[in-house]
């Protein structure tokens, strides 16, 4: 009797496939950020979730560390509190900038935003006062705590960097300017990020800003434009921008 041919199609269409892919993607992004590897890896992982993640694992993780370390990385995703305790121990043993930022990142992810801010602020002193990664994380933490003036105050430290133009920090800076009563400056920054078929997160925030300025028609026009672009996006683009596309559609319905 000839064995039945094996097909991968049922697995690919199974819901568990997408869960595993997203989990693998999250692990790779976290590892990439913590290990300070090239930013190009993040783009590959985000836009090609499964293939990019597998390439990153075999290029940067498995070839450099054994499988025991990979297993530990997976454990951190499922047990963040365990990871936080480990990072706290590392920081107590060695108060370095790297250990401080890693602990602050874990605190931010765990919802301990005030503690994360304290760690970031103390770390961004002296030789590390212009550290891009630490400042970007602090901007995010400030924004989550609605400390918009602090966002506006600290952002100039990294605003001249080329990677700032399309960063999350740029979006939060523009939104914070609007919250601080500087609408002209805010709109100037949003317009720099307002391109077609991309920058969906920035454009969603821009639509919110326009609504806050009582420019309802312009806000709706921007949301309509985003909605019209969705059918023309590839599956990868839709998946990588799912959160902002869904939020834009919900805002349009409201």
N, C-alpha and C positions, 0 to 999 in steps of 0.2 A: 504494500500500500504506500503510495506516494504521500509524503507529509504535506499538509496544507501550507500554502505560501504565507509568509508572515508579512503583514502590512502595518505601517506606522500611522496610517491615516486615522483610525479610530482613536489612537492615543493623542494625536495632534489636536483633534476636535474635542477631546475630553476636557471638562473644566479644570481638572487637576493639572493639566499641561500648562495652562496660563498661570495658575498659582505658583507652580514650581519655577516657571520662567521669571515671574516678578520677584520671587524670593531670591533666586540666583542673581538677578540684576541688582537687587538691594545690597546683597553681600559684596558684590564686586565694586559697586560705587563707594560703599563705606571703606573697603580695603584700599581703594585707589586714593581716596581723600586722606586717609590716615597715613599711608605710606609715601605720600607726596609724589606719586608717579605722574607722568605727563598728563596734562589736561585732555589731550587728544583721546586718551583711553575712555574718559567719561563720555565724550561724544559718541564713540563707537558703541559703548555699552547701552546708552540711552536710545540711539537710533536703530541699533540692531541688537535687541535685548538678548536673544538666545545665542546667536552666533558670536556677537561681541563679548558676551559674558564668558563663553567657553574659551574663546581665544585669549581673553585676559587671564583666566584661571591658569591655563597651560603655559602662558608666557611669563606671567608675573608672580603667580602664587605657587603652583605645584613645582615649577622648576627651581624655585628659590627656597621653598619650605617643604617639609614632608606632609603627608596626608593628615597627620595628627593635628597640625596647626590649622588645616582647612576645616577639620571637624570642630575645632575650638571656635573658629569664626562663625560656623553655623550655630553653635550653641549660644553665642552672644546674641544672635538675632532672636532666638526663642526665649532666652533668659537674660534680658537687658539688665535686670537688677544684679545678676551675678557678675556681668561685665563691669557694672558701675563699682561694685565692691573691689573688684580686681584693680581697676584704675585708681581707686582711692588708695589702695595699698601701694601701688607703684608710685603715686604722687608723694605719699608720706615718706617712702624710702628714698626717693630722689625728686626734689623739687626743681625740675627742669621745665623749660618753656614747652617742650613737646608734651611732657606728661600733664602739664597744666591744661593745655588746649584739648588734649584727648579727654580729660576728666570733664572739662567744661562742655565739650560736645555731648558727652554722655548725659550730663545733667540737663542740657537743653532738650535732648531727645526724650528724657524721662519726665519732662514738664517742670523741672526745678529751675525755672528761668532766672529767678533772682540770684540763685547761687551761681548759675552759669555766668551771669553778667559780672558778678564779683570776681570770678576766676579770670575771665577775659580781660577785665580792666586792669587787674594786677599784673597780668602777663604782658600786656601791651605797654611796657615801659622800657626805658633804656634802649638797648640794641634792637629790641623787638617792637618798638613803638610804631613802625611802619609795616609790620607784617600783614600781608594781604589776607591770608586765611583767617587770622585772628580777628581782624577788623571786620571782614565780611560776616563772620559768625556773630560778632557783637552787634552789628547793624541789625541782623535778623532778630536777635534777642531783644534789643531795644524796641524794635517795631512791634514785636509780640506783646510787650508791656506798654505799648502806646506812648513810648517816650520819643515822640517824633522830633522834638528839638535836639535830642542827643544824636539821633540819626543824622540830622542835617549838620550837626557840629563835627561829627567824626568822619563823615564820608569824604571830605576833601583830601584826606590822607591817601586815598586810593583812586580818586577820580581821574587822575592823569594816566592811569595804566590802560593799555589798549584793551585788555580783557574786561574792563569795567563796562564798556559800551553795551554788551549783551548779557550782563550779569543780573542775578537776583538783587544784588545790592543797588544797582542802578534803578530798578523798578521801585524798591522800597524808598530810595532817596527821593524819587519824583513824587511818590505818594505822600511822603512826609512833608515835602515842601508845600503841598496843597493843604495838609492839615495844619501847617504853621502859618497860614495866611499869606503864602507867597504863590498865588495861582499862576502868575505869568511865568515864573521860573519853573514851576511844576510842569506846565504845559510845554515849555521849551524842551524839557528833558523827555517827556512822553513822546513828543513828535520825533525825537531822534530814534525812538524804538518802534515807531508806527509804520511797519512795512507790511506789504501784502504776503499772504501765504507763509506766515511765520510770526515769531514773537507774540504768540497768543496770550501768554501770561501778562506781558506788558500791555497789550491792547485791552485785555479785560480790565486791568487796573485803570487804564486810561478812560474806559467807558464809565467806570465807577466815579472817577474824578469829574468827568463832564456832568454826570448826574448830580454830584454834590454841588457843582457850580450852577445848578438849575438850567443847564443846557441840555434839556431832555431830548430834543430832536437830534442833536449831534451824537448823544450817547446811543440812542436807538439806531441811528445810521451805522455807527461803528459795529454794534452788535449784529445788525443785519448783514453787514459785510462779512463778518466772521462766519456767520451761519451759511452764507452763500459759498464760502470757500471750502467748507467741510467736505462736500461730496467729491471735490477734486483732489483731496489729499490721499496719499497712499495709506495702506493699512498701518505701516510703521509710524507714519506721521500722526495718524489718528490716535494710536496707542500711546505714543510718547507725550501727546498733548491732551489726553483724555480729560484730565481734571479741569483744564481751562476752557476747553470746548464745551463741556457739560455746564460749567458755571455760566458761560456766555449765553447758552441756550436757555438756561433757567432764568437769567436776568432778563432776557428778551421776552419770555413768556410772562414774567411779572409786570 
